[in-house]
């Protein structure tokens, strides 16, 4: 028997391939194994989906899901070459994990913003990891049922809920998948190298690749080479194989040398992680090393306790207000040291104890808090892979301890069933807490009533649902618990802005900026509050400050463009809109607003291109289609304009302006009957629109419905007494109408006097209409004089058709004949 592996004591059975979790009469036959393995796989899949299948109906939550997915423009565009480049060159939430970000991009391409699809990917990855863990342990140890039990506990322990049910923790389940695959491939490498097969190099290469992919999913896998060394000791028993060779610190030199490529990858990712997390340090109140060390020791024991008693699990465990007492830290150290010494001393008889224990201790090192990068004392998700070591340790120790019992198979089989049943019930209940943001933070407050963070996040969830009064109450409670909580204060101010209380909001924004002057979001939101008060110049200064602090702050660029546009500075608004589109190319509203700025700046062709982009991104964007139609009309592209107006009213049938402009375009093309129908729809939606009544009157007059046209002009003037075009058209109708019963020369003269008074200047059309009105009253001398005045205006001389029309009417007046419109 190889050294380092204990000989079986009395009552024990040697571990042979296919032995039961709790050995009985002998090894499992190949026939039984052939049916048991698929049965175990089906059982593992069933319990995973029994617990986590419900998440397919859950929503995103407002903690990190916005940053990773639904508010991240680079992700929501889906997977593309540009997205891949972005994933490798950008840091998200102070972490470099490009493969994780690409998986989110792929989900957005497959499922869009349907959260259930994103949850589905998490569950599928976790299910696959569970199966890979089962096969990996079985291949390494030959113990079918022990491996199955470890995989089952890993699958459904309540501490897994956070990693699987939280979309943002894709990095856990994705890195876990590559972790398990790496273990499986490494086992294949060991098996092939035993027989010196050339395929061993292939397996080693694949192991390296999977390890690299795992590191690009979550840097926590930097400890995997250490885990492989533990597995070399047991169950792969490679220490014994190289026992006679040179050693480095009791470890065979050859085993360390073959880990060098893995360690190179580890060092590279450690450096990248330290560089990317450097930016988080100023935002986190740093604790002294003694406090961090004490918390780390306590965290090891807390995770142990939660493994056996997973109650009051929460998404956040903040550092205690006071440091961990020295006495408790020392007790934790003594406990951990005692267990470490104990398992090391029994490594020969029970190697699984040592391997499992140091797997647990070692894998937690990157997230145990010695290097502080957040305000969490510990987190459930950190146990996703480390606790597998504990499951192996306990399972093998319990099974080996009861190896001599007569009814051990029934006893341990029943106990295993009870454990799995209890864990399933607990995990299923824990998973329901992640249904949505409101459920999550309500649960958090039930676990930790004094959590200011939970109150703030619950406030965000309530505000998102429009429950502003309830949200404000939670923000205020968060500030009572922690007056310097800047984020809660800013979000309270946001809610007050939505409540129409900008003055109160501004006071909170200013207080937040006193506490954190470099808070870009606070500068931006203060700008919004100031803009709501009409203080656009001050708002623009705040937006500019937010952009200076965070050049990639998309919303600040948008708000700056909007404020400049409101000030009439369309040319200046173009640049911030263009920058916003560089950051968020698929923002249809920004394309529309940029189109507006370009159109107002006289760049119609560029504006049309932006409007087209907006409707390509969002085909049902009625306002963008309307603006596109307006721009096309200004360019004289009437057919295209009409098409866009028609599509606009299909999307939004109650869009009165779209119906009115469509009617005007149809009338311009001579399609008067269709124009009349659209004007009627317009007036049904906007009966008090003087302009619509005026335009409708023009169309009726073109159809020779003079009485109806007169009524529409009069209605327009009732609604808007200073509507000059309606007054002018009515005067022309009264002066020149072929229907004698409708003519009223004196009324036309009076209307034109009012027009000239209201206008304050002379136009050829005014004088031409007044001349026709004088002729209708028989005052031909005045008509001739007025017509000549019209002809002498520079505007008339520059308009040859108008000059010819006035000249022909002048001849009638000189012959003492009035002008009549020809039906």
Secondary structure, 3 states (H helix, E strand, C coil): CCCCCCCCCCCCCCCCCCECCCCCCCCCCHHHHHHHHHHHHHHHHHHHHHHHHHHHHCCCCCCCHHHHHHCCHHHHCCCCHHHHHHHHHCCECCECCHHHHHHHHHHHHHHCCCHHHHHHHHHHHHHHHHHHHHHHHHHHHCEHHHHHHHHHHHHHCHHHHHHHHCHHHHHHHHHHHHHHHHHHHHHHHHHHHHCCCCHHHHHHHHHHHHHHHHHCCCHHHHHHHHHHHHHHHCCCCHHHHCCCCCEECCEEHHHHHCCHHHHHHHHHHHHHHHHHCHHHHHHCCCCCHHHHHHHHHHHHHHHHHHHHCCCCCCCCEECCCCCCCHHHHHHHHHHHHHHHHHHHHCCCCCHHHHHHHHHHHHHHHHHCCCCCCCCEEECHHHHHHHHHHHHHHHHHHHHHHCCCCCCHHHHHHHHHHHHHHHHHHHHHHHHHCCCCHHHHHHHHHHHCCCCHHHHHHHHHHHHHCCCHHHHHHHHHHHHHHCCCCHHHHHHHHHHHHHCCCHHHHHHHHHHHHHHCCCCHHHHHHHHHHHHHCCCHHHHHHHHHHHHHHCCCCHHHHHHHHHHHHHCCCHHHHHHHHHHHHHHCCCCHHHHHHHHHHHHHCCCHHHHHHHHHHHHHHCCCCHHHHHHHHHHHHHCCCHHHHHHHHHHHHHHCCCCHHHHHHHHHHHHHCCCHHHHHHHHHHHHHHCCCCHHHHHHHHHHHHHCCCHHHHHHHHHHHHHHCCCCHHHHHHHHHHHHHCCCHHHCCHHHHHHHHHHHHHHHCCCCHHHHHHHHHHHHHCCCHHHHHHHHHHHHHCHHHHCCHHHHHHHHHHHHHHHCCCCCCCCC
